[in-house]
Amino acid sequence: MSSIETISGRPISRLRNPGGLARTAFRYLREWFVRRRTRLELLELSDAALEDLGLTREAALAEAMRPFWDTESRRKGRY
């Protein structure tokens, strides 16, 4: 047996798909950069554009200052 089996009998082996970890890490990095960029772009919007989105200047500033890893799903306990 080349891998440890779980209670359900399915093998758990990180070596089955060695590129999976790199793809996952790249996906997270890409999402973080996009999230940070879009939050900072909120600061460049005019008051009229923010109003069209239903945001105040204060709400846009608060959103822009959130760390890139902070998501709504993290706050609700889901990743």
Beta strands, then each sheet from edge to edge (+ up, - down):
strand 1: 4-5
strand 2: 11-12
sheet 1: 1+ 2-
end
